[in-house]
Amino acid sequence: MPHKCILRLLILSLILSSCKEEVLPKPKAMLRLEYKAGDLEQYSAKTYRFEFNRKAVVEKETESSVTLKYPDMKGSIFLTYKPVKGNLTQLLSDAQKLSYEHVVKADNIIEQPYVNEDERVYGMYYEVKGNAASQAQFYLTDSLHHFVTGSLYFYAKPNYDSIYPAAVYLQKDIRRIMETLRWKEE
């Protein structure tokens, strides 16, 4: 009889222990942020013009610089104009140096040349991946008279996973600026 009692206790304990749900760690969740495309507006400076997203607010406008702020995304695109006066090599060097200052924190920097021969607009776009301060940099020039640099910055500690959707959205806006930039004849 004691063996039957032990056997019953063993079966009962197996049944009770098998009824517990297995505890599994929860998978990491990513916040899904989607930004709708905005309407385009024309921006015109003294020496150039381009199309930009109407979601941006034009701020800090001077003769040589303009800031396109995106309050909903806590980010800005900074543009600076410099005339070319025999200093094209220096301007190119400075723009490239500025882009590669982020290499310390960046996982990767992808260079993408830009050429629009019909409009005499040449440049480089740098996509910065990782926890760098800037997620994109670019420059545009006609090689003779005009030079524009641009940078994308967010008003938050750089956490690439968190800002990725906004970074991709604003990188598309930068490409739109590059593709629509036209020099004004003086």
C-alpha positions in Angstrom: 0.0 0.0 0.0 2.7 2.5 0.7 4.0 2.1 -2.9 0.5 3.0 -4.2 0.4 6.1 -2.0 3.8 7.2 -3.2 2.9 6.5 -6.8 -0.3 8.6 -6.4 1.6 11.5 -4.8 4.2 11.3 -7.6 1.4 11.4 -10.3 -0.4 14.2 -8.5 2.8 16.3 -8.2 3.5 15.8 -11.9 0.0 16.9 -12.9 0.1 20.0 -10.6 3.6 21.0 -11.8 2.7 20.5 -15.5 -0.2 23.0 -15.2 2.0 26.0 -14.7 2.5 28.3 -17.7 6.1 28.5 -18.9 7.5 31.9 -18.2 9.1 33.5 -21.3 10.8 36.8 -21.6 8.9 39.4 -23.6 10.4 40.3 -26.9 11.7 43.9 -27.4 9.1 46.1 -29.0 9.9 48.9 -31.4 7.7 52.0 -31.5 6.3 52.4 -35.0 6.3 56.0 -36.0 5.1 57.0 -39.4 5.2 60.5 -40.8 3.0 61.5 -43.7 4.5 63.2 -46.7 4.1 67.0 -46.5 3.3 69.5 -49.2 6.2 71.3 -50.8 7.0 74.9 -50.7 9.7 77.0 -52.5 12.4 78.6 -50.5 14.4 81.4 -52.1 17.6 82.9 -50.9 19.7 85.5 -52.6 21.9 83.0 -54.5 19.8 79.8 -54.7 16.4 78.3 -54.3 14.9 74.9 -53.5 11.8 73.0 -52.5 11.2 72.0 -48.9 8.6 70.2 -46.8 5.9 72.5 -45.5 6.1 70.7 -42.2 9.3 72.5 -41.6 9.4 76.0 -40.0 12.0 78.4 -41.5 14.0 79.9 -38.7 17.3 81.8 -38.1 17.4 83.1 -41.6 20.4 85.3 -42.5 22.0 86.0 -45.8 24.3 83.0 -45.5 22.3 80.5 -43.4 18.8 79.1 -42.9 17.4 76.5 -40.5 14.5 74.3 -41.3 13.0 73.2 -38.0 10.7 70.1 -37.7 9.1 70.6 -34.2 7.1 67.4 -34.3 10.3 65.4 -34.8 12.5 67.5 -32.6 15.0 67.9 -35.5 16.4 70.6 -37.8 18.2 70.8 -41.1 20.9 73.5 -41.0 22.0 75.1 -44.4 24.9 77.4 -44.8 25.9 79.3 -48.0 29.5 80.4 -48.8 30.7 82.0 -52.0 33.5 80.3 -53.9 36.4 82.7 -54.3 39.3 80.5 -55.3 38.8 78.4 -52.2 36.8 75.5 -53.5 39.4 73.0 -52.3 39.3 74.4 -48.8 35.4 74.4 -48.8 35.3 70.8 -50.0 37.9 69.7 -47.4 36.0 71.5 -44.6 32.7 69.9 -45.6 34.2 66.4 -45.7 36.0 66.9 -42.4 32.7 68.0 -40.8 31.0 64.8 -42.0 33.7 62.6 -40.8 33.9 64.1 -37.3 30.9 61.8 -36.6 32.9 58.7 -37.4 33.8 58.2 -33.7 30.1 57.5 -32.7 28.9 56.3 -36.2 28.5 52.7 -37.1 28.9 53.6 -40.8 29.0 56.6 -43.1 27.7 56.1 -46.6 28.8 58.5 -49.3 26.5 59.2 -52.2 27.7 61.5 -55.0 25.1 63.9 -56.5 25.4 65.3 -60.0 22.9 67.4 -62.0 24.9 68.7 -65.0 21.9 70.4 -66.5 21.6 72.7 -63.5 25.3 72.8 -62.6 24.7 71.3 -59.2 27.3 68.8 -57.9 27.8 67.5 -54.4 27.9 64.7 -51.9 25.4 63.2 -49.5 26.6 61.5 -46.3 24.2 59.2 -44.5 25.4 58.6 -41.0 24.3 55.4 -39.3 24.6 54.8 -35.5 24.4 57.0 -32.4 26.2 60.0 -34.0 25.1 63.6 -33.3 24.1 64.1 -37.0 22.3 61.5 -39.1 23.1 63.2 -42.5 25.4 65.8 -44.0 25.7 67.1 -47.5 27.2 69.8 -49.7 26.3 71.2 -53.1 28.3 73.5 -55.4 28.5 74.7 -59.0 32.3 74.6 -58.6 32.7 78.2 -59.6 30.6 80.6 -57.5 28.4 78.8 -55.0 28.8 76.4 -52.1 26.0 75.1 -49.7 26.5 72.7 -46.8 23.7 71.1 -44.9 23.4 69.0 -41.7 20.6 67.2 -39.9 20.5 67.3 -36.1 18.0 66.2 -33.5 17.4 67.8 -30.2 17.8 64.6 -28.2 20.5 62.3 -27.1 21.5 60.3 -30.2 19.8 56.9 -29.9 19.7 55.6 -33.5 16.9 53.1 -32.8 14.6 55.8 -31.4 15.2 58.5 -34.0 15.5 56.2 -37.0 12.0 56.8 -38.4 12.4 60.6 -38.1 15.9 60.4 -39.5 14.8 58.5 -42.6 11.9 61.0 -43.1 14.2 64.0 -42.9 16.9 62.3 -45.0 14.3 62.1 -47.8 13.6 65.8 -47.3 17.4 66.5 -47.6 17.4 64.6 -50.9 14.5 66.7 -52.1 16.4 69.8 -51.2 19.4 68.5 -53.1 17.4 67.5 -56.2 15.5 70.8 -56.4 18.3 73.3 -55.6 18.9 75.8 -58.4 21.5 78.6 -58.5 20.3 82.1 -59.2 22.0 84.1 -61.8 23.5 87.4 -60.5 
